[in-house]
Amino acid sequence: MKAMTQMEFIKAFNTFSPKERLAIAKKIQLQMADELFEELDAALPDIEFSTAEIQKEIKAFRNAEKD
């Protein structure tokens, strides 16, 4: 199956009703967010945190907000 060009996609997209276009756009947005997360996640190092370390960070953040 041949991939559509951007112009072909836009022409096809515009044949849908506004409600359908919104649903399609939302689905594309979610898919792109998933792809971006996967890309960013792959670039970040895996660091193990203990529950105690996480709680310490949360308390420090909360205390900084109070100041």
KOLGU-19566 format. One record per residue: residue number from 1; residue in three letters; x, y, z of N, C-alpha, C in turn. Coordinates in nm, 2 decimals, m for minus. Layout:
BEGIN
<kolkol nr="NUM" rest="ALA" n_px="X" n_py="Y" n_pz="Z" ca_px="X" ca_py="Y" ca_pz="Z" c_px="X" c_py="Y" c_pz="Z"/>
...
# end
This chain:
BEGIN
<kolkol nr="1" rest="MET" n_px="0.08" n_py="m0.12" n_pz="0.00" ca_px="0.00" ca_py="0.00" ca_pz="0.00" c_px="0.09" c_py="0.12" c_pz="0.00"/>
<kolkol nr="2" rest="LYS" n_px="0.06" n_py="0.22" n_pz="m0.09" ca_px="0.14" ca_py="0.34" ca_pz="m0.11" c_px="0.10" c_py="0.44" c_pz="0.00"/>
<kolkol nr="3" rest="ALA" n_px="0.20" n_py="0.50" n_pz="0.06" ca_px="0.17" ca_py="0.60" ca_pz="0.17" c_px="0.11" c_py="0.73" c_pz="0.10"/>
<kolkol nr="4" rest="MET" n_px="0.02" n_py="0.79" n_pz="0.17" ca_px="m0.04" ca_py="0.92" ca_pz="0.12" c_px="0.06" c_py="1.03" c_pz="0.14"/>
<kolkol nr="5" rest="THR" n_px="0.06" n_py="1.13" n_pz="0.04" ca_px="0.13" ca_py="1.25" ca_pz="0.06" c_px="0.05" c_py="1.34" c_pz="0.16"/>
<kolkol nr="6" rest="GLN" n_px="0.11" n_py="1.44" n_pz="0.21" ca_px="0.04" ca_py="1.53" ca_pz="0.30" c_px="m0.08" c_py="1.59" c_pz="0.24"/>
<kolkol nr="7" rest="MET" n_px="m0.06" n_py="1.63" n_pz="0.11" ca_px="m0.18" ca_py="1.69" ca_pz="0.04" c_px="m0.29" c_py="1.59" c_pz="0.02"/>
<kolkol nr="8" rest="GLU" n_px="m0.26" n_py="1.47" n_pz="m0.02" ca_px="m0.36" ca_py="1.36" ca_pz="m0.03" c_px="m0.43" c_py="1.34" c_pz="0.10"/>
<kolkol nr="9" rest="PHE" n_px="m0.35" n_py="1.34" n_pz="0.21" ca_px="m0.41" ca_py="1.32" ca_pz="0.34" c_px="m0.51" c_py="1.43" c_pz="0.38"/>
<kolkol nr="10" rest="ILE" n_px="m0.47" n_py="1.55" n_pz="0.35" ca_px="m0.55" ca_py="1.67" ca_pz="0.39" c_px="m0.68" c_py="1.67" c_pz="0.31"/>
<kolkol nr="11" rest="LYS" n_px="m0.67" n_py="1.64" n_pz="0.18" ca_px="m0.79" ca_py="1.63" ca_pz="0.09" c_px="m0.88" c_py="1.52" c_pz="0.14"/>
<kolkol nr="12" rest="ALA" n_px="m0.83" n_py="1.41" n_pz="0.18" ca_px="m0.91" ca_py="1.30" ca_pz="0.23" c_px="m0.97" c_py="1.34" c_pz="0.37"/>
<kolkol nr="13" rest="PHE" n_px="m0.89" n_py="1.40" n_pz="0.45" ca_px="m0.93" ca_py="1.44" ca_pz="0.59" c_px="m1.05" c_py="1.54" c_pz="0.57"/>
<kolkol nr="14" rest="ASN" n_px="m1.04" n_py="1.63" n_pz="0.48" ca_px="m1.14" ca_py="1.73" ca_pz="0.46" c_px="m1.28" c_py="1.68" c_pz="0.41"/>
<kolkol nr="15" rest="THR" n_px="m1.28" n_py="1.55" n_pz="0.36" ca_px="m1.40" ca_py="1.49" ca_pz="0.32" c_px="m1.49" c_py="1.45" c_pz="0.43"/>
<kolkol nr="16" rest="PHE" n_px="m1.43" n_py="1.44" n_pz="0.55" ca_px="m1.51" ca_py="1.40" ca_pz="0.67" c_px="m1.58" c_py="1.52" c_pz="0.73"/>
<kolkol nr="17" rest="SER" n_px="m1.69" n_py="1.49" n_pz="0.81" ca_px="m1.76" ca_py="1.60" ca_pz="0.88" c_px="m1.68" c_py="1.66" c_pz="0.98"/>
<kolkol nr="18" rest="PRO" n_px="m1.71" n_py="1.78" n_pz="1.03" ca_px="m1.63" ca_py="1.84" ca_pz="1.14" c_px="m1.62" c_py="1.75" c_pz="1.26"/>
<kolkol nr="19" rest="LYS" n_px="m1.73" n_py="1.69" n_pz="1.30" ca_px="m1.73" ca_py="1.60" ca_pz="1.41" c_px="m1.63" c_py="1.48" c_pz="1.39"/>
<kolkol nr="20" rest="GLU" n_px="m1.63" n_py="1.42" n_pz="1.27" ca_px="m1.54" ca_py="1.31" ca_pz="1.24" c_px="m1.39" c_py="1.36" c_pz="1.24"/>
<kolkol nr="21" rest="ARG" n_px="m1.37" n_py="1.48" n_pz="1.18" ca_px="m1.24" ca_py="1.54" ca_pz="1.18" c_px="m1.18" c_py="1.56" c_pz="1.32"/>
<kolkol nr="22" rest="LEU" n_px="m1.27" n_py="1.61" n_pz="1.41" ca_px="m1.22" ca_py="1.63" ca_pz="1.55" c_px="m1.18" c_py="1.49" c_pz="1.61"/>
<kolkol nr="23" rest="ALA" n_px="m1.26" n_py="1.39" n_pz="1.59" ca_px="m1.23" ca_py="1.26" ca_pz="1.64" c_px="m1.10" c_py="1.20" c_pz="1.58"/>
<kolkol nr="24" rest="ILE" n_px="m1.08" n_py="1.22" n_pz="1.45" ca_px="m0.96" ca_py="1.18" ca_pz="1.39" c_px="m0.84" c_py="1.26" c_pz="1.44"/>
<kolkol nr="25" rest="ALA" n_px="m0.85" n_py="1.39" n_pz="1.46" ca_px="m0.74" ca_py="1.47" ca_pz="1.51" c_px="m0.71" c_py="1.43" c_pz="1.65"/>
<kolkol nr="26" rest="LYS" n_px="m0.81" n_py="1.40" n_pz="1.73" ca_px="m0.78" ca_py="1.36" ca_pz="1.87" c_px="m0.70" c_py="1.23" c_pz="1.87"/>
<kolkol nr="27" rest="LYS" n_px="m0.74" n_py="1.14" n_pz="1.79" ca_px="m0.67" ca_py="1.01" ca_pz="1.78" c_px="m0.53" c_py="1.03" c_pz="1.73"/>
<kolkol nr="28" rest="ILE" n_px="m0.51" n_py="1.11" n_pz="1.63" ca_px="m0.37" ca_py="1.14" ca_pz="1.59" c_px="m0.29" c_py="1.21" c_pz="1.70"/>
<kolkol nr="29" rest="GLN" n_px="m0.35" n_py="1.30" n_pz="1.77" ca_px="m0.28" ca_py="1.37" ca_pz="1.88" c_px="m0.24" c_py="1.27" c_pz="1.99"/>
<kolkol nr="30" rest="LEU" n_px="m0.33" n_py="1.17" n_pz="2.02" ca_px="m0.29" ca_py="1.07" ca_pz="2.12" c_px="m0.18" c_py="0.98" c_pz="2.07"/>
<kolkol nr="31" rest="GLN" n_px="m0.19" n_py="0.95" n_pz="1.95" ca_px="m0.08" ca_py="0.86" ca_pz="1.89" c_px="0.05" c_py="0.93" c_pz="1.89"/>
<kolkol nr="32" rest="MET" n_px="0.05" n_py="1.06" n_pz="1.85" ca_px="0.17" ca_py="1.14" ca_pz="1.85" c_px="0.23" c_py="1.16" c_pz="1.99"/>
<kolkol nr="33" rest="ALA" n_px="0.15" n_py="1.18" n_pz="2.08" ca_px="0.19" ca_py="1.19" ca_pz="2.22" c_px="0.26" c_py="1.06" c_pz="2.27"/>
<kolkol nr="34" rest="ASP" n_px="0.20" n_py="0.95" n_pz="2.23" ca_px="0.26" ca_py="0.82" ca_pz="2.27" c_px="0.39" c_py="0.80" c_pz="2.20"/>
<kolkol nr="35" rest="GLU" n_px="0.40" n_py="0.84" n_pz="2.07" ca_px="0.53" ca_py="0.83" ca_pz="2.00" c_px="0.64" c_py="0.92" c_pz="2.06"/>
<kolkol nr="36" rest="LEU" n_px="0.60" n_py="1.04" n_pz="2.10" ca_px="0.69" ca_py="1.14" ca_pz="2.16" c_px="0.74" c_py="1.08" c_pz="2.29"/>
<kolkol nr="37" rest="PHE" n_px="0.65" n_py="1.03" n_pz="2.37" ca_px="0.69" ca_py="0.98" ca_pz="2.50" c_px="0.79" c_py="0.86" c_pz="2.48"/>
<kolkol nr="38" rest="GLU" n_px="0.76" n_py="0.77" n_pz="2.39" ca_px="0.85" ca_py="0.66" ca_pz="2.37" c_px="0.99" c_py="0.71" c_pz="2.33"/>
<kolkol nr="39" rest="GLU" n_px="0.99" n_py="0.81" n_pz="2.24" ca_px="1.12" ca_py="0.87" ca_pz="2.20" c_px="1.19" c_py="0.94" c_pz="2.31"/>
<kolkol nr="40" rest="LEU" n_px="1.12" n_py="1.01" n_pz="2.39" ca_px="1.19" ca_py="1.08" ca_pz="2.51" c_px="1.23" c_py="0.98" c_pz="2.61"/>
<kolkol nr="41" rest="ASP" n_px="1.14" n_py="0.88" n_pz="2.64" ca_px="1.17" ca_py="0.78" ca_pz="2.74" c_px="1.30" c_py="0.70" c_pz="2.70"/>
<kolkol nr="42" rest="ALA" n_px="1.32" n_py="0.67" n_pz="2.57" ca_px="1.43" ca_py="0.60" ca_pz="2.53" c_px="1.56" c_py="0.68" c_pz="2.55"/>
<kolkol nr="43" rest="ALA" n_px="1.55" n_py="0.81" n_pz="2.54" ca_px="1.67" ca_py="0.90" ca_pz="2.56" c_px="1.71" c_py="0.92" c_pz="2.70"/>
<kolkol nr="44" rest="LEU" n_px="1.62" n_py="0.89" n_pz="2.79" ca_px="1.65" ca_py="0.92" ca_pz="2.94" c_px="1.71" c_py="0.79" c_pz="3.00"/>
<kolkol nr="45" rest="PRO" n_px="1.80" n_py="0.81" n_pz="3.10" ca_px="1.85" ca_py="0.70" ca_pz="3.17" c_px="1.75" c_py="0.64" c_pz="3.26"/>
<kolkol nr="46" rest="ASP" n_px="1.76" n_py="0.51" n_pz="3.29" ca_px="1.68" ca_py="0.44" ca_pz="3.39" c_px="1.74" c_py="0.46" c_pz="3.52"/>
<kolkol nr="47" rest="ILE" n_px="1.68" n_py="0.52" n_pz="3.61" ca_px="1.73" ca_py="0.55" ca_pz="3.75" c_px="1.63" c_py="0.49" c_pz="3.85"/>
<kolkol nr="48" rest="GLU" n_px="1.68" n_py="0.40" n_pz="3.94" ca_px="1.60" ca_py="0.34" ca_pz="4.04" c_px="1.59" c_py="0.44" c_pz="4.16"/>
<kolkol nr="49" rest="PHE" n_px="1.46" n_py="0.46" n_pz="4.20" ca_px="1.44" ca_py="0.54" ca_pz="4.32" c_px="1.37" c_py="0.45" c_pz="4.42"/>
<kolkol nr="50" rest="SER" n_px="1.40" n_py="0.47" n_pz="4.55" ca_px="1.33" ca_py="0.40" ca_pz="4.65" c_px="1.21" c_py="0.48" c_pz="4.69"/>
<kolkol nr="51" rest="THR" n_px="1.12" n_py="0.41" n_pz="4.76" ca_px="1.00" ca_py="0.48" ca_pz="4.81" c_px="1.04" c_py="0.60" c_pz="4.90"/>
<kolkol nr="52" rest="ALA" n_px="1.13" n_py="0.57" n_pz="4.98" ca_px="1.18" ca_py="0.67" ca_pz="5.08" c_px="1.24" c_py="0.80" c_pz="5.00"/>
<kolkol nr="53" rest="GLU" n_px="1.31" n_py="0.77" n_pz="4.90" ca_px="1.37" ca_py="0.88" ca_pz="4.82" c_px="1.26" c_py="0.97" c_pz="4.75"/>
<kolkol nr="54" rest="ILE" n_px="1.16" n_py="0.90" n_pz="4.70" ca_px="1.05" ca_py="0.97" ca_pz="4.64" c_px="0.97" c_py="1.05" c_pz="4.74"/>
<kolkol nr="55" rest="GLN" n_px="0.94" n_py="0.99" n_pz="4.86" ca_px="0.87" ca_py="1.07" ca_pz="4.96" c_px="0.95" c_py="1.19" c_pz="5.01"/>
<kolkol nr="56" rest="LYS" n_px="1.09" n_py="1.17" n_pz="5.01" ca_px="1.17" ca_py="1.29" ca_pz="5.05" c_px="1.16" c_py="1.40" c_pz="4.95"/>
<kolkol nr="57" rest="GLU" n_px="1.16" n_py="1.37" n_pz="4.82" ca_px="1.15" ca_py="1.47" ca_pz="4.72" c_px="1.01" c_py="1.54" c_pz="4.72"/>
<kolkol nr="58" rest="ILE" n_px="0.91" n_py="1.46" n_pz="4.75" ca_px="0.77" ca_py="1.52" ca_pz="4.76" c_px="0.77" c_py="1.62" c_pz="4.87"/>
<kolkol nr="59" rest="LYS" n_px="0.82" n_py="1.58" n_pz="4.99" ca_px="0.82" ca_py="1.66" ca_pz="5.11" c_px="0.90" c_py="1.79" c_pz="5.08"/>
<kolkol nr="60" rest="ALA" n_px="1.01" n_py="1.78" n_pz="5.01" ca_px="1.10" ca_py="1.89" ca_pz="4.98" c_px="1.02" c_py="1.99" c_pz="4.89"/>
<kolkol nr="61" rest="PHE" n_px="0.95" n_py="1.93" n_pz="4.79" ca_px="0.87" ca_py="2.02" ca_pz="4.70" c_px="0.76" c_py="2.09" c_pz="4.77"/>
<kolkol nr="62" rest="ARG" n_px="0.69" n_py="2.02" n_pz="4.86" ca_px="0.58" ca_py="2.08" ca_pz="4.93" c_px="0.63" c_py="2.19" c_pz="5.03"/>
<kolkol nr="63" rest="ASN" n_px="0.74" n_py="2.16" n_pz="5.09" ca_px="0.80" ca_py="2.26" ca_pz="5.18" c_px="0.85" c_py="2.38" c_pz="5.11"/>
<kolkol nr="64" rest="ALA" n_px="0.90" n_py="2.37" n_pz="4.99" ca_px="0.94" ca_py="2.48" ca_pz="4.90" c_px="0.83" c_py="2.56" c_pz="4.86"/>
<kolkol nr="65" rest="GLU" n_px="0.71" n_py="2.50" n_pz="4.83" ca_px="0.59" ca_py="2.58" ca_pz="4.79" c_px="0.54" c_py="2.66" c_pz="4.91"/>
<kolkol nr="66" rest="LYS" n_px="0.56" n_py="2.62" n_pz="5.03" ca_px="0.50" ca_py="2.70" ca_pz="5.15" c_px="0.58" c_py="2.82" c_pz="5.17"/>
<kolkol nr="67" rest="ASP" n_px="0.71" n_py="2.82" n_pz="5.13" ca_px="0.80" ca_py="2.94" ca_pz="5.15" c_px="0.76" c_py="3.06" c_pz="5.06"/>
# end
